Amino acid sequence: IAVENEEPLFRCVDGKVAAGPTPKPNTAKVAVKVIDVNDPPVFKKGVEKIYRNENGNPGDVLLIPDIRDEDSDVNKL
């Protein structure tokens, strides 16, 4: 899983763009729990682009992917 800004990162000093190295990107841990390990679900799209304002509330659902799993009830995925 990867996330990047629409615009490149830059530094500001006193409200103005400052020269120098760009800030290091932050990282976050993401936990994915797979229950059905014998035949994993198949995502219909390999890549999903999601645009979100950075001031959104923590815990908001960003995407419910379109998936299928041949050996499971799709309503429980």
N, C-alpha and C positions, 0 to 999 in steps of 0.2 A: 504494500500500500504506500503510495507516495502522494505528497501534497506540495504544491508550489504556488507562489504568489503570481498574480496576473502581471504585476509590474516588478522589475528587479528591486532587490533590497538596496537601501542607501542609508547614509548617516545624516542626521540633522544636528546642527549646533546653533543655538539661539534662533531656531525657526528657519534656518537656511541650510541647503544641501552643503555638506562638508566633504572635502577631498579626503582620501585615505582608503584603507581597506574596507571592503564590504563586511557587514556583520555576518557572523557564523550562523548557519541555519540551526533552528532548534529541532529536537527530536521528541517523539512521544511513543510510549509503549502501547501497542494494540493487542488485545487478547482475542483470538478466534477460537471458539469451541466447536469442534466437529463431533457430532454424536454418532452419525451413521458412517462408520469407517469402511464398510465392505464395498460400497459403490457410491462415491461422492456425488453431490449434486453438480449439475452442469449449468454454468452461467450462460445465458443466451448472448450476452455481449462480453467480449474480453476486456474492454476498457469502457469505463463510464466517466464522463467529465461532469463535475458538479461545481457550480459556482455559488459561493456563500459569502455574505458579509461577515467580516471578522468579528463584529460586535454581537453576533448571535448568542443565544443562550446555550450554556453547556447542557448536553444531554439531548439536544434536538435530533430527530431522525433526519439524516441527510439523504439516504437512499434506501429504497426497498428494491433489491435487484430482482430481475425476472429470471427465475431459475426453474429447473425441472430435475426430478430425481425419480428414476424408473421404479425403484423398489420402496418408495415411501409415500405416505399421504402428503400431498403438496400443501395442504392446509396447515400442516404442522411445521413447515420449514420457515 
